[in-house]
């Protein structure tokens, strides 16, 4: 079965000034990340604003990235929704679009039991052919996946990984107990990339790799090469932009940083607003520091 690994950017979705998907910018972004040595691309996650996209847009975005990558690296697509049937239908469409695997976030709004979450993922896995990555981000969904549930789901043949965005290293360690030859733990909290690798994790689905793909990839590569000091240095570089994320609604800070760096991805989609001018200046100052260090062009 397919085994995810490495640094996989959680891609933003570029929009034009009218709020439409910007295909040219999307292709450029996918090409840049592939050239930077990323080990896969993940579309339609939280930073990809999946919550504001129609299913038709989601499928089109996935097709564009699959076409642009042209088999060089895997393409992952988020297909999670609030109903099991909705998720199954979109996952089947993604298979037709040619993605390598899908990421399925837990349902949100309605508080579910662990048994209900387990049945949700088992039903999806049984109904589709693609490899599935569990996506646990309880701070946004209100539905945490308990490590005991993850361990049970890891035994399902086409459930191949978890993206742990709990923000808790203890939770990552507990999920690592389920990791084996057929299941991988990927972190979705960028401050934990190196700690997770040190603990035996398989990599990260990283938002900061939109802005700093070479830096984030180098954490993984230096760690694998035994250059632990170098990996730590690269990990520290993520702090400035990570610390700035709280200054705006997701993904407004990241998009502003990319725009400031010349990676034109446009505004977030309403109701998320662009940053106020004072915060824009703060973000631009952070990008300028990265530019001085040679981490962005």
ABEGO torsion letter per residue (X at the ends): XBBBBEBBBBBBBBBBAAGBBBAAAAAAAAAAAAAAGBAEBBBGBAAAGAAABBAAAAAAAAAAAAAAAGGABBBBBBABBABAAAAAAAAAAAAAAGBABBBBBBBBGBBBBAAAAAAAAAAAAAABABBBBBBBBAAAAGBBBBAAAAAAAAABAABABBBBAAGBAAAAAAAAAABBAABBBBBABAAAAAAAAAAGBAEBBBAAAAABAAAAAAAAAAAAAGBAAAAAAAAAAAAAAAAAAAABBOAAAAAAAAAAAGBBAEBBBOABBBBBAAAAAAAAAAAAAAAAAGABX
